[in-house]
Every structure is written in structure tokens, then in C-alpha cells.
Amino acid sequence: MDEEIDVVVIEPGGIATKWSIAADKLEKSYATQSTAVASSLRSEAPAKRNSPPSVVADAIAKAVTARRPKTRYATGFGARPLIALRRILPDRAFDALISRAVGMPR
């Protein structure tokens, strides 16, 4: 019996979670770059825009219950624009954009 297995990718954007825990571990591991990223994770500015974790749970539920699930579900603050930028920008340009967004030193 041949059965198909649908593979689905959930791509979250900004989600309001306890990023400070990740920030603490990151700083201990990767010095200079991680300090910038950790600072960004702790920042209150994105926290006000971030989507609640339930949007990820909703996307998972939608994918699991769909008769023909999409391959990719973009969910949460900024997910769709980031995916679009990733598709149109060259790797170096996208990496530079993300680095600037989190305040990573050059």
C-alpha cells in the first residue's frame, strides 16, 4: 500500500515568546554577533508588533486538518514580507538586511 506523506513548512515571523532565554544562551556562545542579536531579541519595539504564539498553533492545526495542505504556511508578524525579500534578494543582500535589522556590527 503506497501512502503519501505531506510535508509542510510552518514559517513563523515575529512571535511573542520568551526570546530572552535564547538571548542568554546566544550571548554565552557567540560573543560579538550574538550580543547584537540578543539585544534585538530583548527589545520591546518588536515585542509590541509580534503575533501571539497561537498563530503558529493555528497554522499547524490548519495544515494538519487540510485535505490538501499547502507546502508552506507563513504566519506571524513580518513572515510574508521576509519570505518575499528572501526570494528576490541575493544571499549577501538579504544577510546584510537582516544583520542591519538586528544591529549586528559590520
DABELJO-V342369 format. One record per residue. N is the residue number from 1. RES is the residue in one letter. PHI is phi in radians with two decimals (none if undefined). PSI is psi in degrees with one decimal (* if undefined). OMEGA is omega as a letter, one per 30 degrees, with the letter a starting at -180 (999 if undefined). Layout:
N & RES & PHI & PSI & OMEGA
N & RES & PHI & PSI & OMEGA
This chain:
1 & M & none & 121.1 & l
2 & D & -1.65 & 120.8 & l
3 & E & -2.03 & 144.3 & l
4 & E & -1.60 & 143.4 & l
5 & I & -2.03 & 119.9 & l
6 & D & -1.43 & 128.9 & l
7 & V & -1.80 & 127.7 & a
8 & V & -2.21 & 140.3 & l
9 & V & -1.94 & 125.7 & l
10 & I & -1.75 & 116.9 & a
11 & E & -1.93 & 97.0 & a
12 & P & -1.40 & 146.5 & l
13 & G & -1.61 & -138.7 & l
14 & G & -1.28 & 119.2 & a
15 & I & -2.13 & 132.5 & a
16 & A & -1.29 & 95.5 & l
17 & T & -2.35 & -177.0 & a
18 & K & -1.45 & 67.9 & a
19 & W & -1.17 & -19.8 & a
20 & S & -1.08 & -29.3 & l
21 & I & -1.13 & -45.9 & l
22 & A & -1.12 & -37.9 & a
23 & A & -1.07 & -42.8 & l
24 & D & -1.06 & -46.4 & a
25 & K & -1.19 & -36.0 & l
26 & L & -1.10 & -45.9 & a
27 & E & -1.06 & -35.9 & l
28 & K & -1.24 & -21.8 & a
29 & S & -1.72 & -37.2 & a
30 & Y & -2.27 & 32.4 & l
31 & A & 0.61 & -115.2 & a
32 & T & -1.01 & -55.3 & a
33 & Q & -1.10 & -39.6 & a
34 & S & -1.19 & -29.1 & l
35 & T & -1.08 & -42.6 & l
36 & A & -1.14 & -45.5 & a
37 & V & -1.16 & -42.5 & l
38 & A & -1.06 & -41.5 & l
39 & S & -1.08 & -40.6 & l
40 & S & -1.13 & -40.7 & l
41 & L & -1.13 & -32.4 & a
42 & R & -1.48 & -14.1 & a
43 & S & -1.04 & 141.9 & l
44 & E & -1.42 & -22.7 & a
45 & A & -1.03 & -54.8 & l
46 & P & -1.18 & -29.8 & a
47 & A & -1.02 & -32.2 & a
48 & K & -1.26 & -25.4 & a
49 & R & -1.66 & -23.5 & a
50 & N & -1.04 & 149.3 & l
51 & S & -1.45 & 154.5 & l
52 & P & -1.22 & 153.5 & l
53 & P & -0.99 & -22.7 & a
54 & S & -1.08 & -24.1 & l
55 & V & -1.16 & -31.7 & l
56 & V & -1.24 & -44.2 & l
57 & A & -1.05 & -40.2 & l
58 & D & -1.12 & -40.9 & l
59 & A & -1.13 & -40.4 & l
60 & I & -1.11 & -45.6 & l
61 & A & -1.07 & -40.5 & l
62 & K & -1.11 & -44.2 & a
63 & A & -1.14 & -41.1 & a
64 & V & -1.22 & -34.2 & a
65 & T & -1.64 & -7.4 & a
66 & A & -1.25 & 139.5 & l
67 & R & -1.14 & -41.6 & l
68 & R & -2.27 & 87.6 & a
69 & P & -1.16 & 149.9 & l
70 & K & -1.15 & 160.8 & l
71 & T & -1.31 & -32.4 & a
72 & R & -2.42 & 134.2 & l
73 & Y & -2.12 & 113.0 & l
74 & A & -1.59 & 127.0 & a
75 & T & -2.52 & 148.2 & l
76 & G & 1.64 & 167.9 & a
77 & F & -1.01 & 125.1 & l
78 & G & 1.35 & 0.3 & a
79 & A & -1.10 & -48.7 & a
80 & R & -1.12 & -47.9 & l
81 & P & -1.07 & -38.5 & l
82 & L & -1.13 & -40.0 & l
83 & I & -1.13 & -41.4 & l
84 & A & -1.10 & -45.6 & l
85 & L & -1.07 & -39.8 & a
86 & R & -1.07 & -36.1 & a
87 & R & -1.26 & -34.7 & a
88 & I & -1.68 & -23.5 & a
89 & L & -1.58 & 146.3 & l
90 & P & -1.13 & 159.5 & a
91 & D & -0.92 & -49.3 & a
92 & R & -1.09 & -39.3 & l
93 & A & -1.17 & -42.4 & l
94 & F & -1.13 & -44.4 & l
95 & D & -1.07 & -40.6 & l
96 & A & -1.12 & -40.4 & l
97 & L & -1.07 & -47.7 & a
98 & I & -1.14 & -40.8 & l
99 & S & -1.05 & -44.5 & l
100 & R & -1.15 & -39.0 & a
101 & A & -1.08 & -33.8 & a
102 & V & -1.69 & 1.9 & l
103 & G & 1.33 & 27.7 & a
104 & M & -1.28 & 133.8 & l
105 & P & -1.15 & 149.6 & l
106 & R & -1.33 & * & 999
